[in-house]
Amino acid sequence: MANTIPHSFAEERRAAIMSMLDRTASVQVAELARTFGVSAVTIRADLDALEADGKLRRTHGGAVSLHKTLTVSIQDKRVNVNVAAKQAIARAAIELVEDGDALLVDSGTTALEFVRMLSQRSGITVITADVTIADFIDESLPAVDAILLGGALRKGHRYTYGPLTMRSLEILHADKAIICPTAIVSGCGLMTNYAQMAEVKSGMMEAARERIVLADASKLDGQGLFRFASIADVDTIVVDADADGILSNEIASLPEGSPHPTLIVA
């Protein structure tokens, strides 16, 4: 009987966690520990058990639902692609963020993984054109303030663009811009495939004091139609790998005296 009671409690707690995921799509360990009055170690064990049963996906600091998945843009429906790489990039990038920062955050699943880490900082404001990121902050990061840029909504892609978006960026000056290109192409720079999105990304970079690029290794020398910035326009690039030296060689080839971004391999 002594073993049955704790097991029963664990099952009830895990059922309650799944109920929360049905409502919010994601949960954080610290939040669950406070809700149930147990240790973070106990909650991590619950989440690990639920993941082993195929009921959720663990993330750094929490979990996301497999049944009520956050809607992401058509151009980046890759929540479960290169997950480990994106999480490693996000963990490295959060070290560049200070308490009280105002952050312009780009669209995409790498940006979403980065936003999940913001529970580790206090006094953060996120400014974004990405509706999925704004939804996540609203549902799962009560301590983070969010500003959703106005503009036309690109249907199916869940981000805003156009003159209203650009006008908003003209009156903003954030501490850091977190930019996620479709590709980083040698000799060209930072690329995306949609002209209006290139405009928004460029506007975000101009509206920030510091520019940080996040890209997993699959984006290096990938394909992109529209160039929105050069490597020299960036302060820091965070990648999970640079095995072929694509980025390090690109940075080394910049003219002497021109800005050289810092390369961080997570």
HELIX and SHEET records of a PDB file:
HELIX    1   1 THR A    4  THR A   24  1                                  21    
HELIX    2   2 VAL A   29  PHE A   36  1                                   8    
HELIX    3   3 ALA A   40  ALA A   52  1                                  13    
HELIX    4   4 ILE A   74  ASP A   76  5                                   3    
HELIX    5   5 VAL A   83  ILE A   94  1                                  12    
HELIX    6   6 THR A  109  ARG A  116  1                                   8    
HELIX    7   7 MET A  117  GLN A  120  5                                   4    
HELIX    8   8 VAL A  131  SER A  140  1                                  10    
HELIX    9   9 PRO A  163  GLU A  170  1                                   8    
HELIX   10  10 ALA A  195  GLU A  206  1                                  12    
HELIX   11  11 ALA A  217  LYS A  219  5                                   3    
HELIX   12  12 ILE A  231  ASP A  233  5                                   3    
HELIX   13  13 ILE A  246  ALA A  252  1                                   7    
SHEET    1   A 3 SER A  26  GLN A  28  0                                        
SHEET    2   A 3 GLY A  62  SER A  65 -1                                        
SHEET    3   A 3 LEU A  56  THR A  59 -1                                        
SHEET    1   B 7 ASP A 145  LEU A 148  0                                        
SHEET    2   B 7 THR A 125  THR A 128  1                                        
SHEET    3   B 7 ALA A 102  VAL A 105  1                                        
SHEET    4   B 7 ALA A 174  ILE A 179  1                                        
SHEET    5   B 7 ALA A 208  LEU A 214  1                                        
SHEET    6   B 7 THR A 236  VAL A 239  1                                        
SHEET    7   B 7 THR A 262  VAL A 265  1                                        
SHEET    1   C 2 ALA A 152  ARG A 154  0                                        
SHEET    2   C 2 TYR A 159  TYR A 161 -1                                        
SHEET    1   D 3 ALA A 183  VAL A 185  0                                        
SHEET    2   D 3 GLY A 189  THR A 192 -1                                        
SHEET    3   D 3 PHE A 226  ALA A 229 -1                                        
END                                                                             
